[in-house]
């Protein structure tokens, strides 16, 4: 991966981290501070890195690794949350299907007994 590609990918990851954090805390300013603390940089460095092409130096390797690790951690949390949601939805769907099956069976028994003809 070239330096340009690495820089572009790092910026994309940082933007994602900031947007995710801004939604969580409700403030972009606080999001920049929190992400900066998380990755070991200043919020002003992150702003300059994202905004101006040559205003700051490319991230040192340890900073890049911190950004990568933070991004991966958030992705893993999102995926775990999605899996947990899917399990909850499946459980609810199963419960609803059981209820529906019970209604269908009861309705069939009422029809057999002549009770379900709407009179």
Steps between C-alpha positions, in 0.01 A plus 500: 500500500640837403535789742215680325272197533597454864426866570165483322399182683606648833293812434198288414535303824542819704192657341300189583623503862412867538154465342420198717617678814317821406174305472569341838586820690304754294795732434764499230738698721475245780527221242830642372632518857389145583640349180825693545537362851416150373764497225769701678493821297376853559162603369667787314733254322201288397311805370800613297571150372141463379462851364829610346710292267846608612433681828630216717739212456370156413416301811787313658460124492392473865225756441387317188488176701294669773254631241478157337445329835230750605323458166516119522367506858200709399431274202515193724259662749258589220514146365445353850204735555356394164535131591331560837217692330455217251475246784240716680298540179512126435377431855213748462414359158493150649271613781267674255493192279409286802214737582380496139515121490296487821236731352483293183459175694234651727315647203506160328356330813225765522413450134484123553262555793288750304604788725701702251231586247456857624151464656 
